[in-house]
Amino acid sequence: MDDLDLKIIELLRENSRASMKSISEKVHLTAPAVKNRLNKLVADKVIKQFTIITGDDFLKKTKSFVTLFMKTTSHQQLKRFLRNNDKVLSAYQISGEGGYLINLVYNNQVELLDFLNKLSIYGTYQVSISIEKIK
């Protein structure tokens, strides 16, 4: 990794959707050269993911968040359920006995209860934090 790679990373931190053309103009390389460097940074796991930051307008549309801890012995089934559920913001396997930390968003209590009923098939959970955004 050299100074050009560092500059590319910095430009992507400012705007992860920046085009190869706009980056190439700022680092004085061709767009294909920037793309090759970017591909290598991803392959070498220097860049692990591209992400976004949402504005307050998004948060106003989402009502409530919950964090819960889950114990399971059905790891693969639980992971598949979590990956395929649009209520799940993030899920992490944590140290301990079959432990998971799950963050989700819901619009009303009915949605939350529906999710928790479906989740209970895979093990036991404990709701730790429930927060509702207030204007």
N, C-alpha and C positions, 0 to 999 in steps of 0.2 A: 504494500500500500504506500502510495506516495502523496505528494501535495495535491495533485489533480484529483485523486480519489477522495481526499479529505474535502476538497472544494465541492465535488459532486454530492457527497453526503450532506454537507451543509446546505446546499441548494435544495436538496430533497427534504431536509428537515423544515425548511421554510415553506415548501410547497411540494407535497408528495405526488401531486398530479402534474408537475412541470414536464413539459415535453422534452424529448431528446434534443430537438432543435434549439429550444430556449436555453437549455443547459449547455449545449455545445458552443453556443455563441459566447457564453460567459466564461467558459474554461478554454476557449480557443482550440477546440478539437472538432472533428466532424461528428455528426449525429451517430453514425455507425460505431465510431470509436468510443463514444460515451456509452452507447448501448452495450458494447462488449465489456467495458469496465464495470458497468452496473451489473451485468450478468455474473461477472466474476465475484463482485462483492456479495451478491446474493448466494452464489454457490459456495463461497468461503464462509458463509454465515456471519459476515460482518454486518450485513443488513438482514434482519430476521423477518421483518414484516413492514408493510406500508400501512398507514393508519390515517384516521381523520379526527378532527376535533369538531364537535357539533356546537352550534350556537344555542342560546336560550330558547329560541323558537321551538327547537326540537324538544327540549326538556319540558316546555309547557304542554306539549301533546302527550307526554308520558306522565302518568299520575303517581305511581308508587313503585318503590324498589324494595327488594327483600334480599337478604343474604342468609344462606342457610348452610349448615354442615350436614353431611350425609354419610352414613355408613352402609356399605354394601359388600356382598361377595359376588355380585353379578356385574363385574366391571365392564365388560364389553357391551352388554345390553344397556347399562346405564349410559355409557358414553354415546352409544348410538341414539338413545332417547334424547339426550341433551343436545347433541349436534343437530337433530332434526326438529327442535322446538324453538319457535321464534320468540318466545318469552325469555329465553336464556341469553343474558348479556355476556357472561363469561363463566367458565367452570374450570376448576383446577383440582388435580389429584394432589393431595397433601399427605405429609407423613402421618403415620398412625395406622390404626386398624381400618383398612379399606376406606380411608377418609377422602372426602371431596368438599370443596368450598364452591358454592354455586351462587351466582348473582343473577337475579332476574327482574324483569319489569312487568307490571300488570296494570290494567286500566280500572279494574274493579274487583271486589271481593270474590265474585263468582268466578272470574278468570283465575284468581289465585287458588281458590279451593279446587277448581278443576285440575290445575297443574299439580297441586299437592296430592290429590287423589291418584293421578296417573303416576306420579313419582314414587308413591308408597309401595308400588309393586316391586321396586328394585331394592328396597331396604328401608332403614329408619332414618329420619331426619330431625333436625332441631332448628327451628327458626330463631336466628340470633338477633337480627336487626330488621325492623320494618320502618321505613321512612316514607312520608308523603310530602311531595314538594308543595310548598305553599307559595303563592304568588309574591 
